[in-house]
């Protein structure tokens, strides 16, 4: 599966962390309708490719967490990371977190 992320994102958070880890977090709507940017995000699996800003990332982790706006991340300084997050369409009250790296 390949997912390209394009227009109209709700939040884009990007910075270089103190330990040289590059981290980009994208938060947006999923599902159907004109506000849905991440479609079909819940079909993505570990090993799938995501393309963001002409850069290719491979998914290394997929999990659900409470929909409270917080995400716990455990990152290595050896990679550049792209994190996608959205409200889950499958599990009410949860948010989907997809971690990809290159």
trRosetta pair geometry for C-beta under 8 A, 3 or more apart (Angstrom, degrees):
i j d omega theta_ij theta_ji phi_ij phi_ji
1 43 5.9 -175 -129 122 158 100
1 44 5.6 -150 101 -109 137 58
1 45 6.6 104 27 21 127 85
1 48 4.3 -21 67 -130 89 131
1 49 7.7 -175 93 38 51 65
2 48 6.8 -163 -80 -177 37 92
2 49 5.0 -11 -114 73 82 99
2 50 7.6 163 -161 -90 56 32
2 51 7.0 22 -177 -9 101 103
3 38 7.6 21 -172 -149 134 76
3 41 6.8 71 -132 -104 152 63
3 44 5.8 -37 -27 -82 138 125
3 48 7.0 56 -3 141 99 124
3 49 7.6 179 27 97 66 54
3 50 5.0 -20 68 -112 97 79
3 51 7.5 -175 88 24 48 69
4 50 7.7 155 -90 -162 30 58
4 51 4.9 -17 -108 62 78 105
4 52 8.0 164 -153 -73 53 49
5 9 7.3 41 171 -76 109 119
5 26 6.2 50 -179 141 156 171
5 37 7.1 49 -150 155 81 105
5 38 7.2 -9 -111 -94 97 77
5 50 6.7 23 -15 -175 108 104
5 51 7.4 -172 20 82 72 56
5 52 5.1 0 50 -98 116 91
5 84 7.2 -156 -82 -99 143 123
6 37 7.5 -149 58 -159 67 94
7 37 7.2 -144 80 -125 56 106
8 28 7.3 99 112 -139 76 128
8 35 7.8 -141 148 -146 135 49
8 37 5.5 -158 88 -88 96 118
9 12 5.4 76 100 -54 140 96
9 26 5.5 -76 -147 -157 140 98
9 27 7.3 105 178 66 96 45
9 28 4.8 -89 -139 -72 66 121
9 37 5.9 136 -94 -179 58 172
10 27 5.1 -68 75 104 111 82
10 28 4.7 165 4 -103 95 56
10 29 6.7 107 -41 -21 124 73
10 37 7.6 -152 -17 10 82 142
11 25 7.4 -12 115 110 104 93
11 26 7.2 162 86 -153 65 37
11 27 4.2 12 49 49 107 108
11 28 7.6 -157 30 -60 63 62
12 24 7.1 -18 -168 -167 85 94
12 25 7.5 157 -157 81 38 56
12 26 5.8 -3 -107 -105 71 73
13 23 7.7 -20 115 122 92 95
13 24 7.0 153 83 -158 56 45
13 25 4.2 -4 58 54 108 102
13 26 7.9 -156 27 -66 71 34
13 27 7.8 38 -3 -4 105 102
14 23 7.1 -179 -139 96 48 56
14 24 4.5 -1 -102 -108 93 81
14 25 7.6 -165 -68 24 52 61
15 23 6.3 -9 61 62 67 92
16 20 6.8 -16 -177 -137 103 35
16 21 7.4 155 -161 78 57 41
16 22 5.6 -29 -107 -100 75 68
16 23 7.8 147 -107 21 26 74
17 20 7.2 -42 74 35 74 15
17 21 4.4 -3 45 59 121 92
17 22 7.6 -151 11 -76 82 20
17 23 6.0 49 -30 1 110 119
17 75 7.6 120 21 85 160 140
17 77 7.8 -122 81 -107 114 89
19 77 4.2 -102 138 -89 106 130
20 77 5.1 72 66 -169 89 109
21 75 5.2 99 -162 130 157 129
21 76 7.1 153 -101 99 120 33
21 77 4.7 -101 -57 -113 89 60
21 79 7.2 20 -136 69 87 60
21 80 7.6 158 -170 -107 57 41
21 81 6.8 12 174 3 102 111
22 80 4.0 -11 66 -127 117 88
22 81 6.7 172 92 27 62 64
23 73 7.7 91 -135 140 138 164
23 75 6.8 -58 -85 -104 118 172
23 80 7.9 -157 -65 -163 35 57
23 81 4.9 -1 -112 65 67 109
23 83 7.0 3 -167 -1 90 112
24 52 7.0 -175 99 126 149 150
24 81 6.9 -173 31 99 63 63
24 82 5.1 -12 68 -114 103 67
24 83 7.1 179 92 26 51 70
25 71 7.6 169 -135 48 136 148
25 83 4.5 -18 -111 69 75 108
25 85 6.8 -2 -172 7 98 112
26 52 7.4 -151 -31 -123 145 142
26 82 7.2 4 2 -174 109 88
26 83 7.1 172 25 87 65 54
26 84 5.2 -19 70 -109 100 66
26 85 7.4 163 86 25 51 66
27 84 7.9 149 -86 -164 37 48
27 85 5.0 -22 -104 72 82 94
27 86 6.8 155 -156 -78 59 57
28 37 3.8 -45 152 52 145 132
28 38 5.4 140 81 -19 108 99
28 84 7.9 -45 29 -157 95 89
28 86 6.0 -32 74 -92 56 107
29 33 7.9 -57 138 76 137 105
29 35 4.4 20 58 134 162 96
29 36 5.2 -100 116 -99 100 44
29 37 5.9 103 57 10 70 84
29 38 7.1 -173 97 26 37 87
29 86 6.5 99 -154 -145 14 113
29 87 7.4 -12 -131 29 58 102
30 36 5.7 50 -163 -145 22 92
30 37 7.3 -65 -81 57 53 61
30 38 4.1 -44 -93 77 95 100
30 39 6.3 153 -154 -72 69 64
30 41 4.8 -79 -123 27 135 127
30 42 7.0 112 157 -27 147 93
30 86 4.1 87 -16 147 115 153
30 87 6.8 -159 36 60 97 67
30 89 6.1 -112 106 -32 108 111
30 96 7.4 -9 10 39 159 132
31 36 5.0 -128 68 -100 59 127
31 39 7.1 -58 69 -93 16 101
31 89 4.9 145 -88 -89 93 129
32 36 5.7 -65 -132 -16 6 156
32 39 7.1 89 -90 -115 47 137
33 36 5.3 111 60 -13 68 104
36 39 4.9 59 143 -49 118 120
38 41 3.7 16 156 -48 109 133
38 84 6.2 132 -111 180 139 127
38 86 5.1 -136 47 -40 146 154
40 43 4.4 37 116 5 112 119
40 44 7.9 168 105 -29 69 76
41 44 5.9 -37 -168 2 49 116
41 84 6.6 -144 -143 136 128 138
41 86 6.0 89 75 34 164 142
41 96 6.6 141 126 98 119 148
41 98 7.0 -137 -174 -16 102 143
42 88 7.2 92 -94 -145 125 73
42 89 6.1 -112 -24 43 148 105
42 90 5.9 140 -156 -16 154 120
42 96 6.3 -122 -94 -95 84 163
44 48 4.9 -136 -155 64 81 153
44 50 7.5 22 -136 -68 145 104
44 59 5.9 153 162 -67 111 161
44 62 6.7 177 103 -98 89 136
44 98 5.9 25 94 -123 138 149
45 48 5.3 106 56 -23 61 114
45 59 6.7 149 105 86 30 144
45 62 6.6 -82 -134 -7 37 153
46 59 5.3 -135 -121 112 36 99
46 60 6.4 38 -140 -150 93 18
46 61 6.8 27 -98 -82 104 22
46 62 6.1 -126 -51 0 78 104
47 58 6.4 -17 -143 -173 30 105
47 59 6.3 -38 24 64 24 90
48 58 7.4 154 79 -152 31 62
48 59 4.9 18 54 14 79 126
49 56 5.8 -24 -162 -162 111 100
49 57 7.1 138 -157 73 59 45
49 58 6.0 -37 -98 -98 62 63
49 59 7.6 -123 -68 -9 17 85
50 56 7.5 145 76 -156 44 50
50 57 4.8 -23 64 65 94 99
50 58 7.8 171 19 -91 78 15
50 59 6.5 90 -16 -56 107 89
50 82 6.1 -145 94 96 133 142
50 84 7.2 -155 -132 -28 160 131
50 98 7.7 125 -52 129 148 129
50 100 4.9 -131 31 -42 125 174
51 54 7.0 4 -178 -117 102 21
51 55 7.0 156 -155 73 60 38
51 56 5.6 -25 -99 -97 76 65
51 57 7.7 172 -86 20 27 75
52 55 5.8 -29 72 60 68 90
52 57 6.6 0 19 2 105 120
52 82 5.4 154 23 -130 148 149
55 80 7.9 -56 164 106 146 140
55 82 7.9 163 97 -52 115 135
55 102 6.6 -128 166 9 105 164
56 102 6.5 119 92 -99 60 134
57 80 7.7 -110 -102 98 108 91
57 81 7.8 84 -142 -153 137 32
57 82 4.6 -139 -24 25 173 126
57 100 3.6 92 135 136 119 118
57 101 6.1 125 -158 43 98 6
57 102 4.9 -98 -107 -40 66 101
58 100 5.9 172 83 -157 23 90
58 101 6.6 -35 61 62 74 59
58 102 6.9 118 11 -85 78 67
59 62 6.4 21 173 -51 125 99
59 98 5.9 -47 -130 -175 113 102
59 99 7.1 109 -154 80 65 46
59 100 4.7 -50 -88 -93 50 90
60 99 5.6 -56 63 104 89 95
60 100 6.4 137 4 -122 79 33
60 101 5.3 0 -10 15 134 106
61 97 7.7 -10 115 114 99 95
61 98 7.4 167 91 -155 59 41
61 99 4.2 12 55 47 100 114
62 96 7.4 -13 -167 -170 85 94
62 97 7.4 165 -151 88 41 57
62 98 5.3 -1 -107 -110 79 76
62 99 7.6 -149 -66 25 41 71
63 96 7.9 163 91 -153 32 54
63 97 5.5 -15 66 61 76 100
64 88 5.9 17 -126 -68 115 146
64 91 5.5 25 -151 59 158 151
64 94 4.3 15 -179 171 115 135
64 95 7.0 154 -154 74 67 34
64 96 5.8 -36 -99 -98 74 55
64 97 7.3 161 -100 15 23 81
65 68 8.0 -84 132 27 97 88
65 70 7.6 -101 134 90 137 72
65 71 6.5 145 48 -116 155 64
65 72 7.3 165 -116 19 154 89
65 94 6.6 141 69 -158 25 84
65 95 5.9 -27 65 60 78 85
65 97 6.0 23 5 -10 111 125
66 70 7.8 16 76 55 95 93
66 93 7.0 -35 -144 152 66 85
66 94 6.5 -73 -110 -114 25 60
66 95 7.4 12 109 15 25 90
67 87 6.1 39 -122 -120 133 83
67 88 7.5 -124 -66 14 116 91
67 93 5.5 -147 20 -179 115 38
67 94 5.6 180 -37 -143 93 6
67 95 4.5 121 -101 -35 74 92
71 83 7.0 140 132 166 160 144
71 85 6.1 -112 -69 -84 142 151
71 95 7.8 -91 -80 96 96 129
71 97 5.5 140 -134 -108 120 139
73 81 7.9 113 -167 149 136 165
73 83 6.9 -69 -99 -84 133 153
73 99 7.3 144 -130 -101 97 131
75 79 7.4 -123 -169 63 91 102
75 81 5.9 -78 -128 -34 128 152
76 79 5.7 66 76 13 97 99
79 101 4.0 7 169 -171 142 125
79 102 6.6 138 -163 62 90 33
80 101 6.5 146 74 -156 46 70
80 102 5.2 -21 60 59 99 87
81 99 6.4 -31 -157 -163 112 89
81 100 7.1 137 -158 78 60 48
81 101 5.2 -30 -99 -97 66 84
82 99 7.8 145 79 -160 50 43
82 100 4.6 -19 64 67 97 101
82 101 7.4 -176 21 -80 71 35
82 102 7.9 37 -5 -7 104 99
83 97 6.6 -16 -169 -165 102 89
83 98 7.0 157 -157 80 51 53
83 99 5.4 -13 -105 -104 83 67
83 100 7.6 -177 -80 25 36 69
84 96 7.8 -11 112 111 89 96
84 97 7.5 155 82 -155 54 40
84 98 4.4 -4 56 56 100 106
84 100 7.5 33 -4 0 99 108
85 95 5.7 32 -176 157 99 119
85 96 6.6 173 -145 86 53 57
85 97 5.1 -6 -101 -103 94 69
85 98 7.5 -171 -72 22 49 68
86 95 6.6 179 92 -159 25 85
86 96 5.5 -9 61 52 77 101
87 94 7.8 120 -161 89 57 47
87 95 5.6 -59 -102 -107 40 77
87 96 7.5 39 122 10 11 85
88 91 4.3 -8 120 52 151 79
88 92 7.3 -127 84 -66 101 19
88 94 4.4 4 14 86 139 92
88 95 6.1 -163 -23 -117 85 19
88 96 4.9 119 -85 -39 83 92
91 94 4.0 -2 107 34 112 135
